[in-house]
């Protein structure tokens, strides 16, 4: 038996990742530790890099949620007879492209680290 101490931010990050793959926090820690133990050539720097990449994916996910809010507001306005301005539409499209690029970059980094 062992225990792991993490701060609240770290716990939230791990809990979100665990939920995403359908395991408990303890199960997530066990899987991560066993994977690291089975690959002794993985350096602390590589692990830190993956952590930064996962953090970036979660940030991009929040960004996409904010974009979803903007899209819902525009849709509500259109359904009520309003007409969004070109500036509003352009801002949402730029945000979608930026968030998509963030997700793609982070995914590419994770796949490269394999």
N, C-alpha and C positions, 0 to 999 in steps of 0.2 A: 504494500500500500504506500502511496505517496501523495503529497498534496502540492499544489502549485499556487503561488501568490502572484496576482496581477492587479494593476490598478483598474479603476472603473472603466476608463476608456479602452484599455486592452481587453477587459472582460466583455464589453459591448461588442468589440470587433470580433472576438472569438465566438461569442454567442450568435452573432449574425451569420458568420461563416458556418457554424455548426448547423444552424437552422436551414441554411441554404442547401446543405448536403444531406439533411435528414438524420443527424445524429445529435446526441447530447453534448454538452460542453465537455464533460469528462471523456466521452468517446472521441471527440475531436482532438483533444490534447493527446490521447493515447495514439490515435492514428498518425498525428503529426510527429510525435516523438519516435514511434516505431519506424516511420519513413526515414527520419533523419538518422536513426541508429543503423538502418540497413544500408545507408549510403554515407559511409564515413568520409568520402571525399568532398562532401558538400561542406563548404566553408561557412563560417558565421556571416561573412559578407554576402554570400549567395542567399542565405536565409533572410538576412536583412533586406536584400534587394527584392525578394519575393514579397516580404511584408509590406514594403513601400508600394509595390505594384498592386497588392490586394487593397491597400488603403486607397490608392488611386481609383480602383474599380468601385469601391464603396462611395467615394466622392462623386464619381461620374454617375452612379446610380441616383444619388441625391439630386444631382443636377438634372437628370432626366425627369425626376419627379417634379421638380420646379417647372420644367418645360411643359410637362403634362398639365400642370395647373394653368399655365399661360394658354395652352391650346384649349382647355375647357372654358376659360373665360372668353376667348375669341369665338368659340362655338356657341356659347350661350348668347353672346352679343348678336351673332348672325341669326340664330334662331329667333331672336326677339326683334328682328328687322333691322338691326344695326349693320354697319359696314365697317370692318376694321380698315385702318389706314395701311398704305403700302409700308410705312415705317414699322408698324406693329407686326405685320406679316414678315417683313425682312428680318426683324429682330428675332422672331421665333425660329425662322429658318436658319439663321446664323447660329443660334443656340443649339439647334438640333445637330447641325454639322459639327460644331465644336464638341458636343457631348459624344457624338458617334466616333469622332476621331480619338477622343480620350479613351473610350472603351476599346477601340481597335488597337491603339498603341499599347495599352496595358495588357490586352489579350495576347498580342504578339510577343511582349516581353515574357509573359508566363509560358507561352509555348516554346520560346527559345531556351528558357531555363529548364524546360521539360523535366 
